[in-house]
């Protein structure tokens, strides 16, 4: 079952089987990604076609795995020459590459089982919201004038509306005339978000305040 279909060498039939299997498995990977996350047409097409491209490269070097991996590594740089994707997109790219490698050396059954198992695990963990943070956990960004002492400026508001808070970053902005503060916070009651921000605006002179989900930047 797990024997390579290329045991008798590469011919037209074996080549067609490998390329067809890579396409089918690539489509499965793309479909799983569509079910797990927000996506776009270009990335879905990339996932569907990538196993075929990897398979073709492996076949062209006649099963020399060391050379194949080196070539695939060089080709994979094309995916990352633009703006890097989030961690889930990167995982799916490596998922598709692993399938292409397996099919390229003829282990189609192994690649199919691997695709099903990893796909199901990914779907289950996604549906269970595994690793998701609480909706009360937020990232708070506040801009204040440089003359204000931010170390205890918002203590009163934080104690009233937050169950926990931590300053994770403080940097200067606007030619050093302002500070931009970043906090990890947890709200006591989500209904009080607007009231909380309104009180912060009084302290920071109505400058920029942003309260966002911790995973917002990564997901976008």
Buried (B, 14 or more C-beta within 10 A) or exposed (E): EEEBBBEEEBEEEBBEBBBBBBBBBBBBBBBBBEEBBEBEEEBBEBBBBBBBBBBBBBBEBEBEEEBBBEBBEEBBEEBEEEEEBEEBBEBBBEBBBBBBBBBBBBBBBBBBBBBEEBBEEBEEEBEEEEEEEEEBBBBBBBBBEEEBEBEEBBEEBBEEBBEEBEBEEBEEEEEEEBBBBBBBBBBBEEEBEEEBBEBBBEBBEEBEBEBEEBBEEEEE
